[in-house]
Amino acid sequence: MILDNIYNHYEKLVFDEVLAYQSKESRTFDESMLEDVVCVALNNLPSRYVRHSVDIAFYLTIPERVQMDTLVRNAVEEAFSLVTKNPHED
């Protein structure tokens, strides 16, 4: 489909930050918990839809990029805190 190239840029940033957080904690979280963390974090971030990653790199200023990274880091930390305190029961 023609719209297959459109995605939320925050998804990749959140996925990368979740993996970095897990590594930093020297702890492995199960897949279900990681999925919950990603969902909670993404729901607490604005959407930023792009066609190509280069689009975002080209149009963002350095302060905007730093702000995005900070927003993502904070959203992921808060999501891990919430999900570990209230684990999803399957």
N, CA, C and O of each residue as an XYZ file, in Angstrom:
360
protein
N       0.852     -1.184      0.000
C       0.000      0.000      0.000
C       0.890      1.237      0.000
O       2.014      1.198      0.499
N       0.407      2.288     -0.536
C       1.176      3.519     -0.664
C       1.508      4.151      0.690
O       2.500      4.873      0.793
N       0.721      3.904      1.712
C       0.937      4.522      3.020
C       1.842      3.701      3.937
O       2.019      4.056      5.102
N       2.410      2.619      3.433
C       3.273      1.765      4.254
C       4.555      2.444      4.706
O       5.210      1.967      5.633
N       4.925      3.545      4.070
C       6.172      4.227      4.403
C       6.026      5.245      5.525
O       7.008      5.881      5.906
N       4.838      5.410      6.052
C       4.595      6.416      7.082
C       4.636      5.752      8.455
O       3.991      4.728      8.681
N       5.397      6.345      9.365
C       5.462      5.804     10.721
C       5.743      6.911     11.733
O       6.180      8.006     11.377
N       5.487      6.608     12.975
C       5.732      7.542     14.073
C       7.212      7.454     14.445
O       7.683      6.406     14.888
N       7.929      8.531     14.268
C       9.373      8.550     14.532
C       9.691      8.195     15.990
O      10.752      7.639     16.275
N       8.797      8.509     16.893
C       9.037      8.207     18.306
C       9.127      6.706     18.575
O       9.741      6.298     19.561
N       8.523      5.874     17.715
C       8.572      4.425     17.945
C      10.015      3.927     18.001
O      10.391      3.230     18.944
N      10.815      4.271     17.014
C      12.211      3.824     16.996
C      12.982      4.388     18.181
O      13.776      3.679     18.800
N      12.758      5.646     18.498
C      13.449      6.254     19.641
C      13.090      5.536     20.939
O      13.959      5.284     21.774
N      11.809      5.206     21.107
C      11.370      4.501     22.321
C      11.940      3.090     22.354
O      12.422      2.656     23.400
N      11.899      2.360     21.239
C      12.463      1.004     21.211
C      13.931      1.035     21.618
O      14.369      0.224     22.433
N      14.691      1.972     21.051
C      16.118      2.073     21.369
C      16.336      2.410     22.843
O      17.225      1.855     23.487
N      15.527      3.315     23.366
C      15.670      3.715     24.765
C      15.283      2.588     25.715
O      15.902      2.435     26.767
N      14.281      1.805     25.368
C      13.876      0.656     26.188
C      15.020     -0.350     26.271
O      15.314     -0.867     27.348
N      15.663     -0.628     25.147
C      16.798     -1.554     25.149
C      17.962     -0.992     25.954
O      18.621     -1.732     26.684
N      18.223      0.303     25.833
C      19.297      0.941     26.594
C      19.000      0.895     28.094
O      19.893      0.641     28.902
N      17.743      1.142     28.458
C      17.346      1.113     29.866
C      17.532     -0.288     30.433
O      18.063     -0.458     31.531
N      17.098     -1.279     29.686
C      17.220     -2.668     30.130
C      18.688     -3.033     30.327
O      19.037     -3.696     31.304
N      19.530     -2.612     29.422
C      20.968     -2.878     29.514
C      21.576     -2.152     30.714
O      22.381     -2.720     31.452
N      21.183     -0.901     30.898
C      21.693     -0.093     32.017
C      21.322     -0.716     33.363
O      22.099     -0.672     34.316
N      20.130     -1.290     33.423
C      19.661     -1.910     34.658
C      20.266     -3.294     34.880
O      20.092     -3.897     35.939
N      20.980     -3.789     33.864
C      21.558     -5.146     33.926
C      20.499     -6.161     34.323
O      20.722     -7.042     35.154
N      19.366     -6.007     33.713
C      18.222     -6.853     34.029
C      17.457     -7.140     32.748
O      17.358     -6.277     31.876
N      16.922     -8.330     32.631
C      16.125     -8.675     31.461
C      14.657     -8.703     31.865
O      14.265     -9.404     32.798
N      13.866     -7.936     31.154
C      12.428     -7.888     31.387
C      11.755     -8.795     30.375
O      12.233     -8.921     29.248
N      10.647     -9.433     30.756
C       9.987    -10.315     29.799
C       9.317     -9.498     28.696
O       9.082     -8.298     28.839
N       9.020    -10.175     27.605
C       8.502     -9.506     26.415
C       7.189     -8.781     26.685
O       6.969     -7.684     26.173
N       6.326     -9.378     27.476
C       5.046     -8.759     27.789
C       5.245     -7.433     28.523
O       4.567     -6.445     28.240
N       6.183     -7.426     29.466
C       6.457     -6.199     30.216
C       7.037     -5.126     29.291
O       6.665     -3.956     29.382
N       7.946     -5.530     28.405
C       8.537     -4.563     27.477
C       7.474     -3.980     26.550
O       7.505     -2.790     26.239
N       6.546     -4.807     26.114
C       5.459     -4.312     25.264
C       4.618     -3.291     26.019
O       4.240     -2.262     25.459
N       4.325     -3.568     27.283
C       3.557     -2.616     28.094
C       4.332     -1.309     28.266
O       3.752     -0.227     28.178
N       5.637     -1.407     28.509
C       6.469     -0.213     28.683
C       6.447      0.627     27.408
O       6.275      1.845     27.466
N       6.620     -0.015     26.270
C       6.614      0.711     24.998
C       5.272      1.403     24.788
O       5.238      2.571     24.401
N       4.174      0.708     25.035
C       2.840      1.300     24.857
C       2.629      2.494     25.783
O       2.144      3.540     25.350
N       2.990      2.341     27.045
C       2.807      3.436     28.003
C       3.665      4.636     27.589
O       3.186      5.771     27.591
N       4.914      4.391     27.240
C       5.806      5.488     26.847
C       5.279      6.201     25.606
O       5.215      7.431     25.578
N       4.900      5.437     24.579
C       4.406      6.060     23.349
C       3.111      6.834     23.579
O       2.892      7.874     22.957
N       2.256      6.337     24.464
C       1.017      7.050     24.755
C       1.250      8.354     25.501
O       0.367      9.210     25.549
N       2.429      8.511     26.082
C       2.755      9.741     26.792
C       3.642     10.678     25.983
O       4.159     11.663     26.511
N       3.816     10.372     24.713
C       4.606     11.221     23.818
C       3.721     11.714     22.681
O       2.742     11.063     22.316
N       4.076     12.874     22.125
C       3.313     13.323     20.953
C       3.654     12.442     19.756
O       4.686     11.771     19.752
N       2.812     12.442     18.767
C       3.111     11.710     17.531
C       3.947     12.591     16.623
O       3.747     13.804     16.550
N       4.877     11.968     15.938
C       5.710     12.695     14.965
C       5.862     11.790     13.754
O       6.808     11.007     13.664
N       4.925     11.903     12.828
C       4.903     11.005     11.676
C       5.828     11.497     10.577
O       5.869     12.684     10.251
N       6.564     10.555     10.019
C       7.512     10.845      8.944
C       7.443      9.735      7.907
O       6.890      8.662      8.149
N       8.017     10.022      6.752
C       8.142      9.001      5.714
C       9.509      8.338      5.783
O       9.637      7.141      5.529
N      10.519      9.107      6.123
C      11.890      8.597      6.165
C      12.605      9.214      7.359
O      12.360     10.369      7.709
N      13.476      8.452      7.974
C      14.234      8.972      9.122
C      15.024     10.210      8.748
O      15.195     11.113      9.567
N      15.501     10.257      7.532
C      16.274     11.416      7.096
C      15.420     12.684      7.120
O      15.956     13.779      7.288
N      14.112     12.557      6.955
C      13.227     13.719      7.022
C      13.353     14.411      8.376
O      13.475     15.634      8.450
N      13.323     13.636      9.417
C      13.377     14.203     10.764
C      14.758     14.787     11.043
O      14.866     15.853     11.650
N      15.797     14.114     10.614
C      17.156     14.602     10.826
C      17.386     15.924     10.096
O      18.086     16.803     10.597
N      16.803     16.055      8.930
C      16.988     17.258      8.119
C      16.249     18.461      8.689
O      16.763     19.579      8.655
N      15.059     18.243      9.206
C      14.209     19.348      9.622
C      14.323     19.739     11.093
O      13.862     20.817     11.469
N      14.918     18.900     11.931
C      15.034     19.232     13.351
C      16.286     20.048     13.634
O      17.355     19.799     13.078
N      16.125     21.021     14.507
C      17.306     21.738     14.995
C      17.934     20.905     16.113
O      17.309     19.974     16.620
N      19.147     21.232     16.491
C      19.815     20.498     17.568
C      19.030     20.615     18.873
O      18.851     19.602     19.550
N      18.555     21.798     19.258
C      17.745     21.871     20.488
C      16.474     21.022     20.424
O      16.073     20.433     21.429
N      15.838     20.954     19.250
C      14.647     20.112     19.119
C      14.997     18.636     19.279
O      14.249     17.880     19.899
N      16.123     18.233     18.726
C      16.568     16.839     18.836
C      16.877     16.499     20.300
O      16.503     15.429     20.780
N      17.548     17.396     20.995
C      17.849     17.187     22.413
C      16.558     17.084     23.212
O      16.439     16.245     24.105
N      15.593     17.938     22.890
C      14.299     17.903     23.590
C      13.590     16.576     23.337
O      13.021     15.995     24.261
N      13.618     16.090     22.092
C      12.996     14.799     21.782
C      13.651     13.680     22.587
O      12.963     12.835     23.159
N      14.977     13.678     22.626
C      15.695     12.642     23.372
C      15.346     12.683     24.855
O      15.182     11.639     25.485
N      15.231     13.875     25.406
C      14.874     14.028     26.815
C      13.450     13.545     27.064
O      13.194     12.840     28.041
N      12.527     13.919     26.188
C      11.137     13.466     26.322
C      11.054     11.947     26.292
O      10.334     11.342     27.086
N      11.793     11.336     25.374
C      11.773      9.877     25.242
C      12.371      9.226     26.481
O      11.790      8.286     27.022
N      13.511      9.703     26.935
C      14.156      9.127     28.125
C      13.231      9.204     29.330
O      13.084      8.227     30.065
N      12.605     10.361     29.536
C      11.695     10.525     30.671
C      10.456      9.633     30.538
O      10.016      9.030     31.517
N       9.897      9.549     29.331
C       8.703      8.719     29.112
C       9.010      7.253     29.373
O       8.194      6.544     29.961
N      10.179      6.792     28.941
C      10.559      5.390     29.144
C      10.815      5.112     30.619
O      10.377      4.083     31.135
N      11.509      5.998     31.299
C      11.765      5.802     32.733
C      10.455      5.755     33.512
O      10.279      4.900     34.380
N       9.541      6.665     33.208
C       8.241      6.683     33.881
C       7.433      5.427     33.556
O       6.749      4.878     34.420
N       7.520      4.982     32.313
C       6.787      3.778     31.910
C       7.323      2.547     32.635
O       6.541      1.720     33.104
N       8.648      2.415     32.733
C       9.221      1.285     33.467
C       8.787      1.329     34.928
O       8.444      0.298     35.506
N       8.802      2.499     35.516
C       8.388      2.639     36.910
C       6.935      2.204     37.090
O       6.624      1.440     38.004
N       6.063      2.680     36.238
C       4.643      2.341     36.337
C       4.405      0.854     36.104
O       3.674      0.213     36.859
N       5.015      0.309     35.068
C       4.756     -1.098     34.713
C       5.364     -2.056     35.737
O       4.771     -3.097     36.023
N       6.526     -1.731     36.291
C       7.109     -2.639     37.294
C       6.329     -2.586     38.608
O       6.286     -3.573     39.343
N       5.711     -1.441     38.907
C       4.888     -1.335     40.111
C       3.527     -1.994     39.935
O       2.930     -2.469     40.902
N       3.041     -2.020     38.707
C       1.721     -2.555     38.388
C       1.820     -3.527     37.206
O       1.339     -3.225     36.114
N       2.435     -4.677     37.419
C       2.622     -5.605     36.290
C       1.288     -6.087     35.728
O       0.317     -6.296     36.455
N       1.278     -6.254     34.422
C       0.091     -6.748     33.721
C      -0.052     -8.235     33.971
O       0.896     -8.998     33.787
N      -1.220     -8.640     34.384
C      -1.482    -10.050     34.636
C      -2.122    -10.648     33.396
O      -3.191    -10.203     32.978
N      -1.476    -11.662     32.794
C      -2.040    -12.329     31.597
C      -3.053    -13.366     31.980
O      -3.626    -14.021     31.109
